[in-house]
Amino acid sequence: MKIAPYIQKLENSQVYKKFRKDYSDAFAVAGFFVLDYESGANVHQIDYYVPSKKKVAAFNLDGNVEVRLLDMMHPDKKPEKLDIKTRIDLDALKGIVEDEMKNRNITETVKKCVAVIQTIDGKKLWVLNCILSGMEILKAHVEDDSRTV
């Protein structure tokens, strides 16, 4: 599953067009995805930072496009701009993580994963928090360019 269709859905929506008109200074900072491999109840969200308000606009892309303005956890810290075009697709994340788990002799399987794409120190990173079959939580960072864990 690629991110591009969600970006296209966002950019074609009236909600987004009105948002861009109201907040021309806003820029993309993160993609937030919950990938549930058991039930298929996934969540797709793209976040924009609004410097003039020091808030984050969270666009929910499941069903109709909806936006909510949220307070920053650290209002004095400005997030890095994100180029939302990624090399890694959402459905490839599970395989990348499970391959690395095998390399480290972890025998569980990934049941659910919270995946966040963002720019950290100039690098595009996937920050993953996965729930494994034994109810353990695995945290991993995957570089988008190199696909390394």
C-alpha positions in Angstrom: 0.0 0.0 0.0 1.5 3.2 -1.1 1.2 6.6 0.5 0.7 8.5 -2.8 -3.0 7.7 -3.1 -3.6 9.2 0.4 -1.6 12.3 -0.5 -3.7 12.7 -3.7 -6.9 12.2 -1.7 -5.8 14.9 0.8 -4.7 17.4 -1.9 -8.0 17.0 -3.9 -10.2 17.5 -0.8 -12.1 20.8 -0.2 -11.0 20.6 3.5 -7.3 20.7 2.5 -7.8 23.4 -0.1 -9.5 25.6 2.5 -6.8 24.8 5.0 -4.0 25.8 2.5 -5.9 29.1 1.7 -6.2 29.9 5.4 -2.7 28.8 6.4 -0.4 29.3 3.5 2.7 29.0 5.8 1.8 25.4 6.8 4.1 22.5 5.8 4.0 18.7 6.1 5.8 17.3 9.2 4.7 13.7 9.6 2.7 10.8 8.4 1.0 8.8 11.1 -0.3 5.3 10.3 -1.7 2.5 12.4 -1.3 -0.8 10.6 -3.4 -3.6 12.1 -2.4 -6.9 10.4 -5.1 -8.9 12.2 -8.3 -6.9 11.8 -7.3 -4.6 8.9 -8.6 -1.5 10.9 -5.9 0.8 9.7 -5.5 4.6 10.4 -4.0 7.0 7.9 -3.2 10.6 9.0 -0.9 13.3 7.6 0.2 16.2 9.9 1.1 19.7 8.9 2.7 22.3 11.1 1.2 25.8 11.2 3.9 28.2 12.3 1.5 31.2 12.7 -0.5 29.3 15.2 2.3 27.0 16.6 -0.1 24.1 16.2 -0.3 20.9 14.2 -3.1 20.2 11.7 -3.9 16.5 11.7 -5.7 15.3 8.6 -7.5 12.0 9.0 -7.7 10.3 5.6 -10.0 7.4 6.4 -13.5 8.0 5.0 -14.0 11.7 4.5 -11.0 13.9 4.9 -11.2 15.6 8.3 -8.8 18.1 10.0 -8.2 18.9 13.7 -5.8 21.6 15.0 -3.8 20.3 17.9 -1.5 21.9 20.4 2.2 21.1 20.2 3.7 19.1 23.1 6.7 21.4 23.0 5.4 24.7 21.5 8.8 26.3 21.4 10.3 23.5 19.3 9.6 23.8 15.5 9.4 20.4 13.7 11.4 19.7 10.6 9.8 19.9 7.1 9.0 16.5 5.6 9.0 15.5 1.9 6.0 13.2 2.1 7.1 11.2 -0.9 8.7 8.0 0.5 10.8 5.2 -1.0 9.3 2.6 1.4 5.7 1.6 1.1 3.5 1.0 4.1 3.1 -2.7 3.3 6.9 -3.2 3.1 7.5 -2.0 6.6 6.4 -5.3 8.2 8.8 -7.4 6.0 11.7 -5.0 6.8 11.1 -5.3 10.5 10.5 -9.1 10.5 13.8 -9.6 8.5 15.7 -7.7 11.1 13.9 -9.6 13.9 15.1 -12.9 12.3 18.7 -11.5 12.2 18.4 -10.9 15.9 16.7 -14.2 16.7 13.4 -12.7 17.6 10.8 -15.4 16.7 7.5 -13.4 17.3 5.4 -12.0 14.5 4.2 -8.5 14.1 0.5 -8.1 14.9 0.1 -4.3 14.9 2.4 -1.4 14.1 2.2 2.3 14.7 4.4 3.9 11.9 5.4 7.5 11.9 7.4 9.0 9.0 9.2 12.2 9.9 12.4 14.1 9.3 14.8 13.8 12.3 18.2 15.6 12.1 17.8 15.9 8.3 17.1 12.2 7.7 13.7 10.8 6.7 12.9 8.1 9.3 10.1 5.7 9.9 9.7 5.4 13.7 7.9 2.1 14.3 6.3 0.8 17.5 5.1 -2.8 16.9 3.0 -5.1 19.0 4.3 -8.7 18.6 2.5 -12.0 18.9 3.8 -12.5 22.5 2.4 -9.0 23.5 6.0 -7.5 23.5 6.5 -4.1 22.1 9.3 -3.6 19.5 10.6 -0.1 18.7 12.6 0.4 15.5 13.8 3.2 13.3 14.0 2.5 9.6 15.8 5.0 7.3 13.6 5.7 4.3 16.5 6.1 1.8 18.6 3.1 2.7 15.9 0.8 4.2 18.2 0.1 7.1 17.0 -0.6 10.6 
